């Protein structure tokens, strides 16, 4: 036995018990992997490329359809609201128009009443002056503008420069106006005062009769006579001794001032004697104060 090779010992191991589901491997595989491997790989590639199951053209069409639906809904809701609000708006508009028309009629009636009262006051004034004053009353009525005047006189036209947009030197700069080619209220004041001083008995500017209470002012670029705006050219009519009145005015300081405006600033002027002028009466002569005549009672 010494000469025989020794065999390695044989280790006996106990066989392990098999798993209960070993015989169900196919069913387990089907449950764990419901998709075929080819489908799984295709799905994985789509996920990696960022694409979804809906094609891009189809997504664009779906988005457009959704947008159109929303726009249609907005338009429908807006139209419904407009139909609901239309009757109320129409009613408010009709009420506003009625109010404007009513106010316009009231204003027209008041203006007509004012004109009638002015005519009545003027007639009473003229009658009172004739009754108590004789020739002196006629002179007072003439100077106060309470009566129409007709006779010889002068026609003086004062107009802006053709293009009154250039500055200039001289005394007009002190007023702060740059367009020295425009006729200003102070220019017309000097013209009127010069005519009164030269012997005018009655004066109008653009058919607006001047009285002792008349005011010539400015409102922006407009000249106001008794708060009524006038536009150039300014036509001044003055009743008096025509030729003598024209000569006296042109030789006066105010006439020389007007001539300087024409020479230095391009203001256009013209003066001429007229044989027959007709000046209207003033719309109304406002009495500021009144006192009863001494020695007579009042009723």
FENVENNOR-V399612 format. One line per field, one symbol per residue. psi: psi as a letter, one per 30 degrees, with the letter a starting at -180 (. if undefined). burial: I if it has 9 or more other ideal C-beta (glycine too) atoms within 8 Angstrom, else O. A space follows every 10 residues. Layout:
psi = ???
burial = ???
This chain:
psi = fegkkkkkkk kkkkkkklkf gefgeeeeee eeiflleeee eeeeeeeefg lafkleeeee eeeeeeeeee eeeeeeeeee eeeefeeeee eeeeeeeeee eeeeeeeeee eeeeeeeeee eeeeeeeeee effbeeeeee eeffgflkkk alaljkkkll leiigkllaa ffffffkeif gkklefeeee eeeeeeffgk fkkljhgjkk afgkkjlkjb fkkkjhgkkl klljjkkkka jdeeeeeeef fleeeeeeee eeefggkklk kkkkejkjkl lkeljkjelk kkkkfklk.
burial = OOOOOOOOOO OOOOOOOOOO OOOOOOOIOO OOOOOOOOOI OOIOOIOOOO OOOOOOOOIO OIOOOOOOOO OOOOOOOOOO OOOOOOOOOO OOOOOOOOOO OOOOOOOOOO OOOOOOOIOO IIOOIIOOII OOIOOOIIOI IIIIIIIOIO IIIIIIIIII IOOIOIOIOI OIIOOOOOII IIIIIOIIII IIIIIOOIII IIIIIIOIII IOOIOIOIOO OIIIIOOOOI OOOIIIIIII OIOIIIOIII OIOIIIIIII IIOIIIIIIO IOIIOOIOIO IIOOIOOOOO OOOOOOOOO
